[in-house]
Amino acid sequence: MRPLLVIAGLATTGLGFAADAKLDDPALLQGALTLGGGWLICAAFSLYSKWHGLVGAGILALLAGARCAPALFGLFGDAPQAAPYQAAAFGISGVVLVATVRSLLRERARRERERLLAGDE
């Protein structure tokens, strides 16, 4: 999961620089740097406390997905120029969110299996 967070952080940061170069919108760059930097910080924090870092990354992904979701509707109509960049950020956030939920469910199943096996002895 850590490599995914690093890749997502770098990709989002790169997406922000690309959007800034093309559109000259500093708000997009600031948002991308904040989100990408947050994922990189969560990846680094997961070295110290694995689950706290992963849950933090999942929360960031949920917030980013909610923030970028309206851009999906802008892709098909009279779209602002920032819509494709926000839609790409939405896609990256979706991947991180799904991976986080799957990791948490796997850990819950592992702990439950451990508890059941310990109770049989």
NORRAKA-V836370 format. One record per helix or strand. SS is the DSSP state (A for helix, B for strand). FROM is the first residue (numbers start at 1). LEN is the number of residues. Records with the same first field share a line. If there is no record, write none. Layout:
SS->FROM-LEN, FROM-LEN
This chain:
A->2-22, 26-23, 50-19, 70-5, 83-38
